[in-house]
Amino acid sequence: MTDKPTAAAREHMHKLADKGQKEPKLLTKEEVIALGQHVAKEHGRATEAEHEIARKAQHNPEGITAAEIKTLCNHVKGERTAR
């Protein structure tokens, strides 16, 4: 079995990223954690700064800023859709 996300999971993450780009502070704690977990898994694709924000999002989702949420969302939206 592979770790590749299904089409439905990928679509859900992109919708979450769209929501986060428009209104980052309206995301729930669980949604911020999910974004952080997704970006943290992206070894080699995410920058060191993105990894640091992802770690922060997972451990302290209430302390993450709107700009940091947008950084995570921009990373998700920048991913290739065809894998």
Number of C-alpha atoms within 10 A of each C-alpha: 3 4 6 9 11 9 11 9 11 15 13 12 20 20 15 20 26 17 16 24 19 11 13 21 18 12 17 13 14 12 17 28 21 18 23 25 16 15 24 22 13 15 10 7 13 18 14 12 11 19 20 15 22 29 17 18 28 19 13 13 22 14 10 18 14 15 12 19 25 20 19 26 26 16 19 23 17 10 14 7 11 5 6
